[in-house]
Amino acid sequence: MKKIILFIVLSVSAHSYALEIADVNLDEKVQLDKYNLVLNGAGVRKKFLVKAYVGSLYLSEKTRSAETVLADAGAKRMSYFLLRDVSGKQVLDRINEAIVANNSEDEMKALEVRFNAFEKIFLAVPEIRKGDIINLDYIPGTGTQVSVNGVLKGRIEGADFYRALLKTWVGKKPIQASLKNSVLGE
């Protein structure tokens, strides 16, 4: 009888993680609004040999193609779990470098007002601590939602904005090539 009870307790309390990276457990699936997403891949972003965050990409279905990810009009989540304390400005500066490197001058000009709104969101977050989670979600019809630890910090409309943002990790000049390969499931 004790074995049966122990088995039931362990079965109920067990949570299935798809992956563990740098002591961070990543869920196999997430619910985003009315959309079910699966973990496509994840990896560690390093800056000068220092681990900065674990980045993970969630999609409606797995793919190893950056072009497929960028062309997909469905819901998506780029999430990162911070491995050290940073400011919102530091996060923004790294993202901005990759956005400029991955988008043409015309694309940047067309998205300028929305990028300014994105910048204001991060500049309003003075500190992001080790263990915090930043989610950059795309919801069709709603746009990009930025949240820190589940608290919505702002929204930016347009699939084109999220596509430009997502190039930070899966574009031709990603923030880190090994992280691109990892979030694409390689």
Backbone torsions as a table, in degrees:
resi	resn	phi	psi	omega
1	MET	NA	-42.0	179.9
2	LYS	-62.6	-37.1	179.3
3	LYS	-66.0	-38.8	179.3
4	ILE	-65.4	-45.3	179.1
5	ILE	-63.2	-44.0	178.5
6	LEU	-61.3	-42.5	178.6
7	PHE	-61.2	-44.2	179.5
8	ILE	-63.8	-44.9	179.6
9	VAL	-61.5	-46.5	179.7
10	LEU	-65.1	-38.2	179.8
11	SER	-66.3	-41.9	-178.4
12	VAL	-71.6	-38.4	-175.3
13	SER	-84.7	-13.0	-178.8
14	ALA	-71.1	134.6	177.4
15	HIS	-118.5	133.8	-176.8
16	SER	-90.1	116.7	175.1
17	TYR	-104.8	144.1	-179.4
18	ALA	-79.1	-31.6	-169.4
19	LEU	-161.3	146.9	171.7
20	GLU	-123.8	124.7	179.5
21	ILE	-133.2	128.8	178.4
22	ALA	50.3	43.3	-179.7
23	ASP	65.0	19.7	176.6
24	VAL	-110.3	122.3	177.7
25	ASN	-88.2	126.9	-179.2
26	LEU	-109.1	130.7	178.8
27	ASP	-66.9	144.7	177.6
28	GLU	-69.9	-34.8	-178.0
29	LYS	-136.6	149.7	172.7
30	VAL	-135.2	153.1	175.8
31	GLN	-103.5	122.9	178.4
32	LEU	-122.2	108.0	-174.4
33	ASP	57.0	-121.4	179.0
34	LYS	-98.7	11.0	-174.2
35	TYR	-105.8	137.6	174.5
36	ASN	-98.0	123.3	-178.7
37	LEU	-118.1	150.9	178.2
38	VAL	-116.4	151.5	178.1
39	LEU	-67.9	117.7	177.8
40	ASN	-82.6	-41.3	179.1
41	GLY	176.8	168.5	-178.0
42	ALA	-156.6	156.9	178.3
43	GLY	-164.2	177.5	-178.0
44	VAL	-101.7	132.2	173.4
45	ARG	-91.6	123.6	178.3
46	LYS	-115.9	143.9	175.9
47	LYS	-130.3	112.9	-176.9
48	PHE	53.5	49.2	178.1
49	LEU	68.0	3.0	177.7
50	VAL	-98.7	128.6	178.2
51	LYS	-71.7	122.2	-177.2
52	ALA	-97.0	-49.1	-179.2
53	TYR	-161.1	162.6	170.3
54	VAL	-99.4	117.4	178.9
55	GLY	-99.1	138.5	179.1
56	SER	-138.2	142.7	-178.9
57	LEU	-116.1	126.3	177.9
58	TYR	-114.3	133.2	-178.9
59	LEU	-134.6	170.6	177.5
60	SER	-70.2	-30.0	172.2
61	GLU	-151.2	150.1	-174.5
62	LYS	-68.1	146.5	174.2
63	THR	-154.2	153.4	175.7
64	ARG	-106.4	5.7	-175.7
65	SER	-101.9	119.8	177.0
66	ALA	-62.1	-38.1	-179.7
67	GLU	-62.6	-39.9	178.4
68	THR	-65.8	-42.6	178.7
69	VAL	-59.9	-47.5	-176.7
70	LEU	-70.3	-29.7	-179.3
71	ALA	-83.3	-19.5	-177.0
72	ASP	-66.8	124.3	-179.3
73	ALA	-88.3	0.5	-177.0
74	GLY	-81.7	179.3	179.5
75	ALA	-65.1	147.5	-179.7
76	LYS	-150.6	158.6	173.0
77	ARG	-139.6	126.0	167.0
78	MET	-108.0	120.3	-173.4
79	SER	-123.5	143.2	169.8
80	TYR	-138.4	136.7	-178.6
81	PHE	-101.2	115.5	-174.7
82	LEU	-71.7	133.8	178.5
83	LEU	-103.8	1.5	176.0
84	ARG	-158.1	163.9	177.9
85	ASP	-74.7	137.5	176.9
86	VAL	-145.7	167.3	173.3
87	SER	-97.3	160.5	174.5
88	GLY	-58.8	-35.0	178.8
89	LYS	-65.6	-39.2	177.9
90	GLN	-63.3	-43.7	177.3
91	VAL	-60.3	-48.3	-179.0
92	LEU	-59.5	-44.6	-179.2
93	ASP	-59.7	-43.1	179.6
94	ARG	-67.1	-42.0	178.7
95	ILE	-64.5	-44.4	-179.0
96	ASN	-59.1	-40.5	177.9
97	GLU	-56.8	-46.4	-178.0
98	ALA	-72.7	-34.5	178.2
99	ILE	-63.0	-46.3	179.9
100	VAL	-63.5	-39.9	-178.9
101	ALA	-68.8	-24.0	-172.3
102	ASN	-108.3	-1.6	-177.6
103	ASN	-128.8	142.5	-178.7
104	SER	-70.1	166.1	177.9
105	GLU	-60.3	-40.4	178.4
106	ASP	-64.6	-41.6	178.0
107	GLU	-62.9	-43.6	-179.5
108	MET	-63.3	-41.0	179.9
109	LYS	-64.6	-42.3	-179.5
110	ALA	-65.1	-27.0	-176.8
111	LEU	-104.6	6.2	-172.1
112	GLU	-53.7	-47.2	-177.7
113	VAL	-63.6	-40.7	-179.5
114	ARG	-72.5	-35.0	174.8
115	PHE	-65.3	-36.3	176.1
116	ASN	-62.3	-40.4	177.6
117	ALA	-65.4	-39.7	177.5
118	PHE	-61.8	-43.9	178.5
119	GLU	-60.5	-42.8	180.0
120	LYS	-61.1	-35.6	179.1
121	ILE	-60.6	-49.5	-177.1
122	PHE	-73.5	-33.0	178.3
123	LEU	-68.4	-21.5	178.2
124	ALA	-82.2	-5.2	178.7
125	VAL	-108.6	93.6	-173.3
126	PRO	-63.4	-39.6	-178.4
127	GLU	-137.2	138.7	172.4
128	ILE	-122.9	122.8	-171.2
129	ARG	-95.2	158.5	173.6
130	LYS	-53.1	130.8	-178.9
131	GLY	96.8	-13.9	177.2
132	ASP	-73.4	154.5	-179.5
133	ILE	-121.6	125.8	174.8
134	ILE	-105.3	126.9	175.2
135	ASN	-114.1	129.9	172.8
136	LEU	-112.7	99.8	-173.8
137	ASP	-104.3	143.1	170.4
138	TYR	-115.8	124.2	177.3
139	ILE	-120.7	118.4	179.8
140	PRO	-53.1	134.5	179.8
141	GLY	84.8	-16.6	179.8
142	THR	-110.1	-44.2	-179.0
143	GLY	108.4	-154.2	-177.5
144	THR	-88.3	130.5	174.6
145	GLN	-115.1	129.8	178.0
146	VAL	-107.9	125.0	177.7
147	SER	-135.1	150.7	174.9
148	VAL	-123.9	120.8	-177.9
149	ASN	53.6	39.1	176.7
150	GLY	81.6	-0.9	179.5
151	VAL	-98.9	119.2	-179.3
152	LEU	-64.3	126.9	180.0
153	LYS	-104.9	-20.4	178.9
154	GLY	170.5	164.9	179.2
155	ARG	-130.0	146.4	176.2
156	ILE	-136.2	127.6	-175.3
157	GLU	-82.4	158.6	172.6
158	GLY	103.7	126.4	175.5
159	ALA	-65.4	-32.2	-179.8
160	ASP	-64.2	-34.3	177.6
161	PHE	-65.5	-48.0	-178.5
162	TYR	-63.4	-39.5	178.5
163	ARG	-59.7	-45.5	178.6
164	ALA	-62.6	-40.3	178.8
165	LEU	-66.5	-44.2	-177.7
166	LEU	-64.8	-24.2	176.3
167	LYS	-62.0	-18.8	175.5
168	THR	-53.3	-39.3	-175.7
169	TRP	-104.2	-30.1	-175.3
170	VAL	-122.8	11.6	179.5
171	GLY	-76.7	-177.2	-179.6
172	LYS	-68.3	-26.5	177.4
173	LYS	-126.0	70.2	-175.0
174	PRO	-67.2	164.0	179.4
175	ILE	-58.4	-29.5	176.1
176	GLN	-159.9	122.8	-175.2
177	ALA	-60.2	-41.1	-179.2
178	SER	-67.5	-32.2	176.8
179	LEU	-69.4	-40.6	175.8
180	LYS	-56.2	-49.9	-179.9
181	ASN	-59.2	-39.8	-178.5
182	SER	-67.7	-46.0	-178.4
183	VAL	-70.6	-19.7	175.1
184	LEU	-88.7	8.8	173.0
185	GLY	79.7	18.2	179.9
186	GLU	-90.4	NA	NA
